[in-house]
């Protein structure tokens, strides 16, 4: 008899990359707040791992350290996915699992979902149904396949249900709960580090942003791995920086590309304020005080919508259309003229005001925990839970 057979097995929560932590942290807290609680086990695959940032990220999110670290590390998509699968299966053998909960769209998400499904362990997917409709993106394939494997699919926006229906997924498997990433944002915002304080701490005169500033993040391979794409994007950012100082939190992948393509010196212009990768509270402080954010990050599209800050997405598409339809996001592509023109439009007119979408209210994790407990109880024959007081 396994742990799963005794009912003592946990719901295994998987994280593989930094944005996953923002989604899992409130879910673990909400599961623990039920009476009786849902027991969870946090597994870090090590797909993305920054030892210098680890402890700070846990503290920022009030998240316990992972009980299991698979330490997979970098590699090609195939190698990374295979290594996660090889190392995750023994975790199921050792700990058992009532279910495996995965979030987002990284390689670890698909790998652990596939292992669980083959072992007949229920798969719970948080952030289901988002689609860019661009299968050149590895994340799109991860999303599509994970949703096909999942037993319960929690969605952040109602349009996701249309995507799932088109793909033949039964409506009763999908549950609209809202955006759990916004739970972390709302809980953490009072502790966000103000931009001026952050710059002063790294030796940059805060007076340089006294008249306002923008924030830049770039990391997607499609934007930074080829000089013919990265160079023109930098040209556009240089044009914007002459009108508005740009705080650029430089991702390691982007820095490596800039060095490899001999483009790093372009960031020596006076309008750039270059920072190393920042912690969660630091990025919240930067974004919340910015006049605009220029990014290729999916999560930042959501965070800027929740913060009411205009966002320019430097990609040809987005899997988060609600941030464009209701929020503050504009997809501008990678053409340098289009990027510069859109930024100029924000400076001239203030940018999109937008509104906070439905159920982006800081209580999505509570809805997930309540539904998951009822679903597991019905499956296992347990009594229903109540929220702990």
N, C-alpha and C positions, 0 to 999 in steps of 0.2 A: 504493500500500500504506500502510495506517495503522499507527500505533504498536501498536494492538491486534493487527494482523496479524503483527507481528514478534515478539510475545510480550513486548515491553518495556513494555507498558502496565501501569499500576498498578491495584490495587483502590482505587477512590475511596471514601473514608469521609466521610459527610456529617453535619455537625452544624448545627442550626438554633437551638436554645435551650439555656440553661445546663445542664439535666439531661443533655442529649445528651453533653456532654463527659465526665461521669462514666462513661458507658457505653463511649464510644469509646476513651478513654485506655488502659485495660488491653488492649483488642483490638489497638491499634497496637503496643504493647510486645510482646504475645505473637506477633504476626505477624513482628516484627523478630527475635525470639529463635529462630525456626526456621532450619534449615540445609538448603537455601537459604531465605532469608527471603521472605516475601510482601511485595513492594513496595507501599506504600500512599501515597496522596495525600489530605491532609486539606483538605476544602472546608467553609468556614463560609458559610452562606447569608446571615447577618446578620439573620435573622428576629427574634431578640432580640439586642440588642447593647448592652453597657455598657462603654464605653471605660475607665472608671475601675476596673472589676473585671477586665478582660481579662487583663492581665499577671499579676495575683495568681492567677487561676484556672489559668492555664497552669502557673505554678510549683507551686501546690498539688497538681496532678495529674501533674506531671512530663510534661507534654504539649507537644510542639513547637507553635509558632505555625502557624496554617493557611497552607498554600501559596497558597490561593485564598480571597478574601473577596468574596462576591457583593454585599454591602452593600445588601440588599433593604430593610431597615428595616420600620417598622410599616405597617399597612394593614388593610383588611377581609380576611376569609378568602379571598375570591375574588381580590382584588387581590394579596395576598401570595403566594398559590399560583401565580398567573399570572406574577408577576415572577420568582419562583424558577425556574420552568420556562424562561422566556425567557433568563435569565442562566446557567442551568446547561447548557443545550444546547451553547453554544460551548466550555465546559470539556471536554466529551466530544470535540469536534472537535479541540481543541488537544492534549489529553493522551492520548486514547484511554482505554480502561478494560477490564480483564479482567472486572470486575464492579463494581457500585455497591452499597455497603453502607450501609444506612440503619438508624437506631435509633428506637425509641419511636413517638410518635404525633402529632408536630407537623405543621404544614402543609408544612414543608420535606421531611419524610419522604415524604409522598405525592407532592409535586411532583417530586422527584428520581427516585422510583421510576417515576413515569409517563413521564418523559422517557427514562429508561434502557430501559424495556420497549418503548417505541415505536421505539427505536433498536436493538432486539434485543441489548441488553447485559444479562447476568444481574443480577437483583436479589436481594440478600441482606438479609433483614429480621431484625434482632435485637430481641427482646422481642415475638415474634409470639403471636397467639392470645389475648391478654388482651381481655376483653369486660366492659363495664358493662351491656350490653343496654339502653342508653339512647341512642337515635339523635339525641336533642336535643343531645348533646355533640359538638362538632366533632371532638374527638379520637377518638370512637368511629367516625365515618365514615372518618377517616384510617387507623385500624387495619384496619377491614374491607377497604377498597380496596387498601391496601398488601399485605396478606396474599394477596389474589387475584392480584396482580401478581408476587409474589416467587417465585423459583426455589428458594431455600433459606430455611427459616423456623426460626430458633433460638428456643426457648421457655424461659421462666423457671420454669414449673410444669407438672406433668403434666396438670392440668385444661385447659390451653390446647389440648391435642391433641383433646380432645372437642369444643371449640368449632370447631376447624378442620375436623374430620370432618363436623360438621353443616353446614358451609358448602361441602362438596364438595371440599375440598383433599386431595389424595392424601397418605396417611400417610408415604410415603417422602420427601416434601419437607420434613417437620417433624422437627427434631432437638432433643431435650431436653438443654440444656447448663447450666441453672441461671441464676442472676441475676448478670450481669456488673457491675451497679451495686454489688453487695456486694464485688466484687474491689477497687474503688476505696476503699470504706469500710474494709475490713480493712487495706489497704496504708497508708491515711492516718491511721488512728486514733491511732497513737503520736505523731503530730505535731499532733493536734487542740489547739486553743487552749482552755484551761480557762475556764469561764464567768466566774469571779471576775476573772481576768486581762483578759478581754475587756471586762467592765463598767468596771474601773478605767481602762482605756485610753481610754474615751469619757467619763470623768468621773462615772460612777455608782458610789456607794459599794457595794462588794461585800458589806458587812454586810447589805444589804437582802435578800440571798438566802441568808443563813446558815442559815435554817431550811428551805431547799428552795425550789424554784421550778418553774414550768411554762414551756413555750415555745409561742408562737402564730405560725402563718403562715397568711395568707389571701390568695388572689390570683385565684381562679376568677371569671370574669365572672358566673356564675349566683349567686355569693354577694356580690359587691361592687359590681355595676353598678346595682343597684336599692335605693333607700333602704328599701323595705318588707321587704327580706330582710336587708340589712346592719345596719339599726338593731336588730332583735331579736337578731341574733347578738352584737352589741356588748353588749346588755343581759345576755346570758348570760355573756359574758366578764367583765363588771363584777362579777357575782355571784361568779364563781370567784375573781377577783382579791382579794376580801375575805377569802378563806380561804388563798390561795396566791399569792404574787407571780408575775406573768406577764411574761416577757420576750417582747416582741412585735417581731419583725423585720419592719418595715413595707415591704411591696412598693410600688413606685411607683404601680401601678394602684390599689391600695387607698388609699394616701394621697390620690391625686387624687379618688377617690370620697368619702372622708371630708370633704375640703375642699369639694367641690361640693355635698354634702348637708348641710353645716354640722354634721357629727358629730364632727369632730376633737377638740373639747373634752372629749368623753366619755373620752378616753384620758388626761386630766389627773389621773385618780384615783390615789391613792398606791400602789395595787396593781399599776400598769402600769409597766414599764420599757421605754421605746420606743427601738428601735435602727433605724438605716438598714439597707438590705439588706447581708447579711454574706457573707463569703467561705466557701468550702467547709470549710476547717479550723475556722473560727469556728463554723459551724453544727454541725459534728460535735461540737465541744466543748460547745456549748449542749445539744444533744440527749442526749448520753451522760450528762450530769450531772443531767438533769431528772427530776422525779417523774412528769410526764406531758407529752405534746405534743398540742396541739389544732391541727388543720390541715385543709386541703382539697387537699393535695398528694399525688399518687400516689407519687412517689419517697420522700417522708418516711414514708409507710405502710410501705414496705419497709425503710427504714433503721432505723426504730424497732423493727421486728420483729427485725432483725439485732442491734440493741443491747440488746434485752430491756426496752425502755422502753414503758410503756402509752401508747397512741395513741388519741385520739378523732378520728374523721374526720367533719368537718362537711360532709357530703354525704348524698344519699339513696341512693347506691349506690357500689360500688367495682369497678373492673376488676381488682383484685388480691385475689380472695377468699381466697387462701392466707394473707394477713396476718390475716384474721379467723378462719379455720378452724384455723390452726396457730400464728399469731403473737400479737402483743400488741394488735392493732387492733380497735376497735369502731366500727362505723358508726352515728352518732347522729342523722343528719339535721340540719335547720336549726331545729327547734323549740327555743326558748330553754330551756324547762323540761327537755327531754330532755338538752340539753347540760349544764346545771347539775347535774342529777341524776347523770349519768354521771361527771362530774368529782368530785362528792361521794362517789360510790361508790369511786373510786380512792383518794381521801384517807382514806376509812374503812377500806378493805380491801386497798389496795396495787395493785389492778388486775390485769389478765391477765398471767400469767407467760409463757405461750407457749413456743415452741421454734423454733429456727432450721430452716427448711425444707430439704429435700433439695437438694443441690448449691449451696446458698448458702454455699460454702466458700472463696471467694476464688480459685477456679481455673476459673471459667467461661470466661474469655477464652482460657485455654490449650486448653480443649475446642473452642471456636469456631475458633481458629487451626489446630488439628490437623485438624479436619473440613474446614474451608474449603480448606486446602492439598490434602488428598486429593481433594476434589471438583473443584477447579480442575485438578489434575494429570490426573485421569481425563478431564476434558473436553478438556484441551489436549494430552494425551499426554505429560506431563512425568513425571520420576521422583519418587517420594515423598520427603517431607521428614522430617528428624529435628530434635529440639529441640537448639538450639545449646548448647554447653557453654563 
